[in-house]
Amino acid sequence: MANQRVARALESMRSPDPALRAQGFDFLREHADTYVDEIVAAFGQERDDDLRCLLLELIAEARSPGALTILADQLDSDDEPVRFWAIRGLEMLDSAEARQALHRARVNGWLA
């Protein structure tokens, strides 16, 4: 990962120490819009379900139009918290494209 601050924050989020996990998450939440591309990349590589959910929450918080695809791709996830943050992220984008993705997911039966 090119950005050392993001790498350290992600490493902290993997720590068994709750305070370090919170510190890493809080740093990324404060800067999610700046580091959205790095967070999206980390989400794509992460295998831990809990951490993937936190990363998707950060992606949603970034409110970046560039995150539309990753959010829409998670609408059919079997993981309910991941689906929740995908929906929330698209709602927060509040764009025509985000509304279309939510509509398609409802039509396909992925959302109620």
ZAKOL-714085 format. One record per atom (N, C-alpha, C): residue number from 0; residue in one letter; x, y, z. Coordinates in steps of 0.05 Angstrom, whole numbers, m for minus. Example, Ala and Ser with C-alpha at 12.3 -4.5 7.8 and 13.67 -1.06 7.14 Angstrom:
    i  aa      xx      yy      zz
    0   a     264    m114     156
    0   a     246     m90     156
    0   a     264     m66     156
    1   s     257     m45     142
    1   s     273     m21     143
    1   s     258       1     157
***
This chain:
    i  aa      xx      yy      zz
    0   m      17     m24       0
    0   m       0       0       0
    0   m      18      25       0
    1   a      12      43     m17
    1   a      29      66     m21
    1   a      29      85       3
    2   n       7      89      15
    2   n       5     109      37
    2   n      10      95      64
    3   q      31     103      77
    3   q      39      91     103
    3   q      19      97     125
    4   r       6     120     124
    4   r     m14     126     145
    4   r     m38     108     143
    5   v     m46     102     119
    5   v     m69      84     115
    5   v     m60      56     123
    6   a     m36      48     115
    6   a     m27      21     122
    6   a     m25      17     152
    7   r     m16      38     166
    7   r     m15      36     196
    7   r     m43      35     208
    8   a     m61      50     197
    8   a     m89      50     207
    8   a    m101      23     203
    9   l     m97      11     179
    9   l    m108     m16     174
    9   l     m96     m37     192
   10   e     m70     m34     197
   10   e     m56     m53     215
   10   e     m68     m50     243
   11   s     m73     m26     251
   11   s     m85     m21     278
   11   s    m113     m34     279
   12   m    m128     m33     257
   12   m    m155     m44     257
   12   m    m154     m75     260
   13   r    m131     m87     254
   13   r    m129    m116     257
   13   r    m118    m124     284
   14   s    m111    m105     301
   14   s     m99    m110     327
   14   s    m120    m124     346
   15   p    m110    m141     364
   15   p    m128    m152     384
   15   p    m135    m131     405
   16   d    m121    m109     406
   16   d    m126     m88     426
   16   d    m149     m70     416
   17   p    m171     m70     431
   17   p    m194     m54     422
   17   p    m188     m24     419
   18   a    m171     m13     435
   18   a    m164      15     433
   18   a    m149      21     407
   19   l    m131       3     399
   19   l    m116       6     374
   19   l    m135       3     350
   20   r    m153     m16     352
   20   r    m173     m20     330
   20   r    m189       5     326
   21   a    m199      16     349
   21   a    m215      41     347
   21   a    m199      64     336
   22   q    m174      66     345
   22   q    m157      88     335
   22   q    m153      86     305
   23   g    m148      63     294
   23   g    m145      60     265
   23   g    m170      66     250
   24   f    m193      56     261
   24   f    m219      62     248
   24   f    m225      91     249
   25   d    m221     104     272
   25   d    m227     132     274
   25   d    m210     149     255
   26   f    m184     142     252
   26   f    m167     157     234
   26   f    m179     155     205
   27   l    m185     131     197
   27   l    m195     127     170
   27   l    m223     140     166
   28   r    m239     140     187
   28   r    m266     152     185
   28   r    m263     182     181
   29   e    m244     195     195
   29   e    m239     223     192
   29   e    m229     231     164
   30   h    m215     212     152
   30   h    m202     217     126
   30   h    m212     199     103
   31   a    m236     188     107
   31   a    m246     168      88
   31   a    m249     180      60
   32   d    m256     205      58
   32   d    m259     217      31
   32   d    m232     220      17
   33   t    m211     225      33
   33   t    m184     228      21
   33   t    m172     201      13
   34   y    m178     180      29
   34   y    m165     155      24
   34   y    m185     133      13
   35   v    m206     142       1
   35   v    m226     122      m8
   35   v    m215     102     m27
   36   d    m197     109     m45
   36   d    m186      89     m63
   36   d    m170      68     m48
   37   e    m155      76     m29
   37   e    m139      57     m13
   37   e    m157      39       4
   38   i    m179      50      14
   38   i    m198      35      30
   38   i    m212      14      13
   39   v    m220      23     m11
   39   v    m233       4     m30
   39   v    m213     m18     m37
   40   a    m188     m12     m42
   40   a    m168     m33     m48
   40   a    m166     m52     m25
   41   a    m165     m42       0
   41   a    m162     m59      23
   41   a    m187     m76      26
   42   f    m210     m66      21
   42   f    m235     m81      22
   42   f    m234    m105       2
   43   g    m224    m100     m22
   43   g    m222    m121     m42
   43   g    m203    m143     m34
   44   q    m183    m137     m17
   44   q    m163    m157     m10
   44   q    m169    m170      17
   45   e    m187    m158      33
   45   e    m192    m168      60
   45   e    m210    m193      60
   46   r    m203    m212      77
   46   r    m219    m237      79
   46   r    m234    m239     106
   47   d    m226    m223     125
   47   d    m240    m223     151
   47   d    m267    m208     148
   48   d    m289    m222     154
   48   d    m316    m211     149
   48   d    m321    m186     166
   49   d    m312    m186     191
   49   d    m316    m163     209
   49   d    m301    m138     198
   50   l    m277    m143     190
   50   l    m261    m120     179
   50   l    m272    m111     152
   51   r    m281    m129     136
   51   r    m294    m121     110
   51   r    m318    m103     115
   52   c    m333    m110     135
   52   c    m357     m94     142
   52   c    m348     m66     151
   53   l    m328     m64     168
   53   l    m318     m38     176
   53   l    m307     m22     153
   54   l    m293     m35     135
   54   l    m282     m21     111
   54   l    m305     m11      93
   55   l    m326     m27      90
   55   l    m348     m18      74
   55   l    m362       6      88
   56   e    m364       5     114
   56   e    m375      29     128
   56   e    m358      54     122
   57   l    m332      51     122
   57   l    m315      74     115
   57   l    m319      83      87
   58   i    m322      64      68
   58   i    m327      71      40
   58   i    m353      86      38
   59   a    m373      77      53
   59   a    m399      91      52
   59   a    m396     119      63
   60   e    m381     122      85
   60   e    m377     148      98
   60   e    m363     168      79
   61   a    m347     157      61
   61   a    m332     174      43
   61   a    m350     190      24
   62   r    m373     178      19
   62   r    m393     191       0
   62   r    m380     198     m27
   63   s    m364     180     m37
   63   s    m349     184     m62
   63   s    m364     172     m85
   64   p    m370     187    m106
   64   p    m382     175    m130
   64   p    m365     152    m141
   65   g    m339     152    m137
   65   g    m322     131    m146
   65   g    m327     105    m132
   66   a    m341     105    m109
   66   a    m347      81     m94
   66   a    m373      68    m102
   67   l    m387      79    m122
   67   l    m413      69    m130
   67   l    m411      39    m138
   68   t    m391      32    m153
   68   t    m390       4    m163
   68   t    m385     m15    m140
   69   i    m367     m10    m122
   69   i    m361     m28    m100
   69   i    m386     m30     m81
   70   l    m400      m8     m77
   70   l    m424      m9     m61
   70   l    m446     m26     m75
   71   a    m451     m21    m100
   71   a    m471     m35    m115
   71   a    m465     m65    m116
   72   d    m439     m71    m119
   72   d    m431    m100    m120
   72   d    m437    m115     m95
   73   q    m440    m101     m73
   73   q    m444    m114     m47
   73   q    m474    m117     m40
   74   l    m492    m108     m57
   74   l    m520    m109     m51
   74   l    m531    m138     m50
   75   d    m517    m156     m64
   75   d    m526    m184     m63
   75   d    m510    m202     m44
   76   s    m495    m189     m26
   76   s    m478    m203      m7
   76   s    m495    m220      11
   77   d    m485    m243      19
   77   d    m498    m260      39
   77   d    m495    m249      67
   78   d    m476    m231      71
   78   d    m470    m220      97
   78   d    m488    m195     101
   79   e    m506    m198     120
   79   e    m526    m176     124
   79   e    m513    m149     132
   80   p    m493    m148     149
   80   p    m481    m122     155
   80   p    m467    m109     130
   81   v    m456    m126     113
   81   v    m444    m115      89
   81   v    m465    m104      71
   82   r    m488    m118      68
   82   r    m510    m108      52
   82   r    m521     m82      64
   83   f    m523     m81      91
   83   f    m532     m56     104
   83   f    m515     m32      96
   84   w    m488     m35      97
   84   w    m470     m13      91
   84   w    m470      m6      61
   85   a    m474     m26      45
   85   a    m477     m21      16
   85   a    m501      m4      10
   86   i    m524     m11      23
   86   i    m548       4      19
   86   i    m545      32      30
   87   r    m534      34      55
   87   r    m530      60      67
   87   r    m512      77      51
   88   g    m490      66      41
   88   g    m471      81      24
   88   g    m484      92      m1
   89   l    m501      75     m14
   89   l    m514      85     m38
   89   l    m535     106     m31
   90   e    m549     103      m9
   90   e    m568     124       0
   90   e    m553     150       5
   91   m    m530     148      18
   91   m    m515     172      24
   91   m    m503     186      m1
   92   l    m498     170     m22
   92   l    m489     182     m47
   92   l    m511     199     m59
   93   d    m536     189     m56
   93   d    m559     204     m66
   93   d    m556     214     m94
   94   s    m548     197    m112
   94   s    m545     204    m140
   94   s    m565     187    m156
   95   a    m569     195    m181
   95   a    m587     179    m198
   95   a    m576     151    m202
   96   e    m550     148    m205
   96   e    m538     122    m208
   96   e    m541     105    m183
   97   a    m538     116    m160
   97   a    m541     102    m135
   97   a    m570      93    m132
   98   r    m589     110    m138
   98   r    m617     103    m137
   98   r    m624      80    m156
   99   q    m612      81    m180
   99   q    m616      60    m200
   99   q    m605      33    m190
  100   a    m582      34    m177
  100   a    m570       9    m166
  100   a    m589      m3    m145
  101   l    m599      14    m127
  101   l    m618       5    m107
  101   l    m643      m6    m119
  102   h    m653       7    m140
  102   h    m678      m2    m153
  102   h    m673     m30    m166
  103   r    m650     m33    m180
  103   r    m644     m58    m193
  103   r    m642     m81    m172
  104   a    m630     m74    m149
  104   a    m628     m94    m128
  104   a    m656    m103    m117
  105   r    m674     m84    m115
  105   r    m701     m90    m107
  105   r    m715    m108    m128
  106   v    m712    m100    m153
  106   v    m725    m116    m175
  106   v    m714    m144    m176
  107   n    m688    m147    m171
  107   n    m675    m173    m171
  107   n    m681    m189    m145
  108   g    m695    m177    m126
  108   g    m702    m191    m102
  108   g    m680    m192     m81
  109   w    m659    m176     m85
  109   w    m637    m175     m65
  109   w    m645    m159     m40
  110   l    m663    m140     m45
  110   l    m672    m122     m23
  110   l    m702    m123     m21
  111   a    m712    m119       3
  111   a    m741    m118       7
  111   a    m752     m90       1
***
